Amino acid sequence: MTNALWRGDLIQRSRTVSGVFLLTYAFLHFLNIAAGLVSPDFMFQVQEFRRLLTGHLPGQILLFSALLVHMALALWQVASRRTLRMSLAQALQLVLGLLIPLQLIQHLIFTSFASNVYGLDDEMTSIILLMWNSPEVWQQYVLLLVVWVHGCIGLHMWLRITRWWPLVLPYMTGLAALVPTLALAGLLTEGRRIWSIYIRPGNAQVIRDNFNWPNSTGFARLYEIYDIGFWIFLFLLGGAVATFYLRRFIRKRKSLQIRYENGTQITIEHGLTLLEISQLNGIPHTSLCGGKGRCTTCRIEVTKGLENLPPPSSAEARTLKAIKARDNVRLACQIRPTASLSIQRVYQPKGRRQVHSAQGVEKTIAVLFLDIRGFTSRSAGLLPYDIVFLLNRFFDAIVPEITKAGGSVDKYLGDGLLALFEMDDPEHSALAGITAASNIGVALARFNMMLASEGEDPVRIGMGLHTGTVVLGEIGTTDNAPRTLIGSAVNAASRLEAKTKELGVELLISEHVVKAAGLAAPADMLQDFALRGVDHPVRALPVPQASTLENLLTSQADPETTTFAPAAKGSVS
C-alpha cells in the first residue's frame, strides 16, 4: 500500500511532496498562532520550534521551492486541461490551489524577506501587531485557511486508498476543524493584548523600535515587491488560461461531428470516447458499468461512418460476441471517433431517472446468508405477534455483530437475512465477514441462554459465507428500484447456507473467504461441495459452532502457530 501512495509520474509525485511540505508549514503556523491562547512566551517557544523547519537557509530554500513547484503545477493543470467541466470538489481544489500563491507571496515578503533585508523582527507578536486593526489581519487568516483547506482535501485524496485512513478519518476531520479554530482564538487573544499595550501613551514608538519595523519608505518598498510578485503570478495565470484556450482552438480545428438519432448534432474533439462525449455534452447515455466495457448498456448502432472506426479491441469484441451483436453495433465507452459519425443509442433513456441512471458498481466483497433452522415448525404453535416478537429479539441480538464488523444487512428474508461487507478491498471485506460470523455465534449462545432462562427452546441457525465479485445497483421499476446485488457469489453463499442444514453445522465458510483474508483453514477439514446453480464445486470449511471459527483459522505466514487473533476484528470494525 505504501508503494501505491507513490505511484504515478514525476508531476504527481512532485505535487504530493510539495503539497505535504506546504501543509506542514500551514499546520505549524496555525499552532504558532494558537499558542497565543496560553501566553506570549509560549507563542515565542512554539515559533522557535517552527523555525527548525524554515528558520534557516536550507529550510527557506525548501519552502520557496515547494511554493514554486506547487504554483507551477497548478498553472500547468489549468493549461493542460481538455475541458473546464469538472466536479465541484475538483473545481474547489483547483481554485484553492490558485489562491495559495497570493497568500504565501504576501506572507513571505512581509516576514522572511522583510526580516532578511530590513532586519524586521518576525516574531509572531510583531507580525500580528503589524496587521492588527486593519483588514490585512483577516485577509491573511482567511488566505492561510485556504491553504489549510486545500491541503486537507489533497491529503484525504492521497491517503484514502490506504487501509488505515478510514479508521482515523473521523479524528483527522475533527483535528482539521480544531486547528484553525484554535488559531483564530489565539490570534484574537494575542492581538487584543498587544494592541492594548501599543495604544498606551508613549509605547508605540518604543514597540516599533523594539520590533525594528521598517520606516514608511521600507514599507512602500515591500508593497512594491509584493505588487511585482502579484502581477507576475497573474501574468503566469493568464498565460496558462491563454494556453488552455489556444489548445482548445487547435483541437476544434481538427474537430468532428457526432449526429444522434433524434437529430442532435455536436462538434467534439479527438481523444474522447463516445460515452464521454455524450456525458460532457449533457446527452443522456445509459452506462451501468461506469464505462469499463463490462456491460453492453451503452452500445450504439453506427448508421454512418462505421468504416472510419478502428476495429473492436479484444475486450470489446468478446463483449459484443457474447450478445451476438451485428457488425454495426459498438460500445460507446470503448470507441474513440476520429471521423464524423451518425449513431443510434440502443437503450434510449426515458423518464425522470433516465433508465435507472444510478450506475452498477462492481465489487469483490464477502456475502453472508443466515437462516433460522426449523423456524416454520417452531412458529406453528405461536401467535402471529409472538412470531414477530421472537424474530425481532433474535435480530436485535445478532445484527449488531454484523454492523460492528463493518457490514450491513442488505435485506431481511423472513426468518433470515443477507449481509454484505462492502470494504475498500477484498481482504478487509473477508476479515469483516469472518469477524461477523464468529461473533454471531457468540451472540447466538448468549441469546439461547436467555431463552433457556425463560423456558424457551434454543434457536438454531445456518450461515453461508462466500466472497466474489458482485454488481451492486438499483434494480426494479423506474419508480421503485431498491439497491441490491447480483452475481454468482450471492448464489454460492445462499447454497452454502442451505448445505448447513444437511451437515448439521452452524456455518459453511468457503476457502475463497479464508484465502482472501490472508488466513488458512485446516486442510483435512475442507470439503468440496457441488452446489445447485453454481458451475464449479466450492471448497468450504464446515464449522459446527460459528463461535469457534477463530480457533480454526491460522495465518498463512505461520499456519502452525499463529491463530486468527481477535485484533483482526478491530481492524475491520
Secondary structure, DSSP 8 states (H G I E B T S, - for coil): -HHHHT-S-HHHHHHHHHHHHHHHHHHHHHHHHHGGGT-HHHHHHHHHHHHHHHSSHHHHHHHHHHHHHHHHHHHHHHHH-S-S---HHHHHHHHHHHHHHHHHHHHHIIIIIHHHHH-----HHHHHHHHTTSHHHHHHHHHHHHHHHHHHHHHHHHHTTSSSHHHHHHHHHHHHHHHHHHHHHHHHHHHHHHHHHHTSTTHHHHHHHHHT---HHHHHHHHHHHHHHHHHHHHHHHHHHHHHHHHHHHHHHT-EEEE-TTS-EEEE-TT--HHHHHHHTT-----TT-SSSSSSTTEEEEEE-GGGS----HHHHHHHHHTT--TTEEETTT---SS-EEEEESS---TTTTTT-S--EEEEEEEEEEEEETHHHHHTTS-HHHHHHHHHHHHHHHHHHHHHTT-EEEEE-SSEEEEEE--SSHHHHHHHHHHHHHHHHHHHHHHHHHHHHTT----EEEEEEEEEEEEEEE-SBTTB--EEEESHHHHHHHHHHHHHHHHT-SEEEEHHHHHHTTEE--GGG-EEE--TT-SS-EEEEEESSGGGHHHH-EETT-TTT-B--THHHHHH-
